[in-house]
């Protein structure tokens, strides 16, 4: 099985002329068929795809890891560039979401309304359960929470019944590629917890051979969470960890020191076989 990924949007840019933004988008190709994992915050993913010579019109679908602007804000420019595609989300992905800085409320959800997205795409499939989007490529659906150190994040809220409550991120999911010798896991922000995601992937799909994406260990995560996460990674030791977006430079530096050649700091324009 030939599996290739290209990072189209990330916080860090590769060498010129690639662009960066606070966001994530990963193009996936499996045996010649392509799928898009998140779309970044703006048109940066489209711009970088053009630089790489990736034909977005051949993408067979778009999966959204969760309903935040930095992962889904680029839906409109992406659908204009790629043409109408099927979008895969969780049922609560379009719920209003906010970041709270003291008493200041800042919208952080999907800026494109669901009805507007429906007019631009072929369809939207919303599921809490796993969905196969390509042969041997699965959206996990809801991730079971089994750790005691990965939980709600203090600044992030969701609107339910007209009130703001701490966001449980029920919609946070991962993308799984089942290879003969194990699985490749693509994360978004890993709001459900990187360890929760990797445990779920290993239990349901097979041993984790590679991880690509964000970890949310650099956005004010407590040291105890960072340490517990890396202790788990010490145990399972994926062959390759391409970590980026919301991980933060300090944690990425620690991972590089700790895991050596197994660890690759992600950035826009990077194309890898996994």
N, C-alpha and C positions, 0 to 999 in steps of 0.2 A: 504494500500500500504506500503510495507516494503522497506525503502530506507536507504542504508548504504554507507558511504564514508570512504576511507582510504587515508591518505596523504603519497604518495610514495616519493616525492621529495619536499624539502623546504629548506629555508635558515637556519633553526634551526633543529637540530636533537633531536629525543627523546632519551631515555636512551639507552646505548649500548645494542646491536651492530648496531643500525641504523646509517646511514650516512646522511650528509647534503651537500648542495651545493646552490649556487645562482640559483634557478630554482624552477619550480612548476610542479607537476604531481599528479593528484587525480584519484584514482580508484573509480568507482561508481557501485553499485549493486542495481537494482530495481527489486523486486520480483524474485530474482534468476538469472536475466540476467545482464551482466556486460558491462561497457563501460569505456574507458580511456579518461580522460580530461587532455590534455597536457602530455609531456613525459620528462620534465626536460631538463637539459643541457648535461648530460652524461649517464652513465649506473647506476647512483645512484637509479633511480626509479626501475630498474630491480632488483638490489641488495636488496632493501628494500621490494619489493614485495615477493621475495624468503624468506626473514626472516619472513614475515607475513603469509607465506603459501598460497599466492594468486596465482592461476593458470592463468597466463597471456594468455595461449592458449585459454581460454574460453571467452576472451574479444571479443565483437562483432564489435567493431569499435574504431577509435581514432579520437577525435576532437581536433583541434588546436585553441586556443583562438586568436592567432595572430602570425605573422611570426618573432619572436625573438628567439635567440639562447637559452635563458634560459627556453623556453617553448617547443622548437622543436628540440634542438640540440641532444636530445637522441633518435631520430627516428630510427637510424640504429640499435643500441643495442636493442631497444624495439621490432623492427620488427624481428630481429634474435631470440629473446626470445619468442615472442608471435606467430610468424608465420605471413604469409601475412594477412593483415587486410585492411578494407576500411578506408581511411583517409578523414576527412571532413575539408575543409578550405574555406577561402575567396579567390577570384581570385587574389588578390595582395599579398597574404601571402608569396610567394617566391620572391618578389621583393628585390633587394639589399638594405640593411639597415645599417646605421652607427650611431655610437656615436661620437660626436665631442668634443674633449677636447682642446680648443684653436684651433690651426692649425693641431692638430693630429686627424686623422680619424681612427676609430677602427670599424671593421666589426662586426655587431651585428645581422645579419639576420640568416636564416636557413642554416647551413653549408652543409647539404645534398642537392645536386642538385635535381630539380624536376624530371628529367628523371631517375635519380638513385633511387629516392623514388618510382617511378612508377614501376621499375623493382622488387622492394621488397614487394609491397603491392598488393592487389587485384584490387584496383582502387582508384582514388582521385576524390571526388566530391567537386567542387568549386562553392559556391553559395553566392550571396549577400543577398538572402532572407532566411527566416527561413526554417530549415530542421528538420524533425522528425527522430531521430536516433534510438530510441527505443520507444515503446508505451508510450505516455505521457512524453517523454524526447525530448526537442527541442533545437537546436542551434538557437540563436536569429537572426543570420545574422547581418547586419549593425544596429547599435544602433543610434536612432535619438539623436541629440545634442540639448538639450533644456535649459540647464543651462548657465549662463553667467560667471561662475567661473571655469569651466572645459574646458580646451582647449589644444592646442599644447604645447609640453614640449621642452624647449630650447636646450637640448643637443641631441635630437633624430631626425635623418634625414632619408629620403628615396630617392632612385634614381629614377627619372622620366625623360624620354627623355634625358638621359645622364647627367643630372644635379642633384645636391643634393638640396632638398627642405625640409622645416620642415614637419615632418611626421604627417599627419592628422589621422592616424590609422583607416582608413576606415574598415580594416579587424578585428578590435578588437570586439570580441563578447563574449557572455556568454552562459552558458548551463542552461536550465530551466527544472526542474522536477515538473510536475503538479500533486499535491496531492489533495485529496478531499477537504481539508480545506485551501488550499493555495499552494504557490510554494516555492521550494528551488532553490536558484540561486547560480551557481558556476561561479566565475569570474576567469580571468587569471591574468592580471595586472590592469584591469579596466582603460586602457588608454583612453577609450571613456568617462570615468567619472563614478565613482561608483553611483552617484545620477542619472545620465542619465540612467544607466543600470537598477537601481531599479525602477525608474519611468516607464521605458519602460516595464519591467517585470510586474509591477502592472497593467498598463493600458491594456496590451495584454493578460496576462495569469492569473492574480488573485493576491490577497494580498500576500506579501512576508512574509513567515514564518521563513526562515533561509537563511543565506548567508555564503558561504564558498569560500575562496580564497584571492587573493591579491587586494590591493586598490591603489597602487602607491602614497600613502600619505607620504611615508618616504624617497623618492628619490629627495629631494630638493623641495618638494611641498611648495608653499607659505602658510603662516599661515592662510590667508583669505580663501584659499581652504579647509584646514583642518577644520576650524571652521564651514564653511558653510556645509560641508559634515556631520559633527557630529550633527549640528542643524537639518538637514533632518532626520538623524537616530533617533534623539529624537522624531520626529513626528511619524515615522512609527514603530519604536521599534520592529524589528523582534524578535521572541522568542529565536533564537540562532544565534550568529555571530561567526564563526570560521575563524578568520582573520590571514593571514600569509604573507609569501614571501616578497613583496616589500612595506610593510606597515611601517616597521621600529619600533625599540624597544620603542622609545619615544611615538609615536602615539598609539602603542599597549598598553603601560602602561596607557595612558590617557583613552583609551577605556575601559580597565579593571576597572579603577576607576569609570568611568562614568556609565557603563552598568552592572557592577557586574556579577551575575551568568549568564546573557544572553551572555556574552562575553567569548570566549575560545581562548587563543593564540594557533595557529596551529603549528605543528612540525611533522617531519617525524615519521612514525610508529603509528600515531594516527588513531584509528578506531572509528567511531561514527555512531549512528543511528540519522537521521535528518528528 
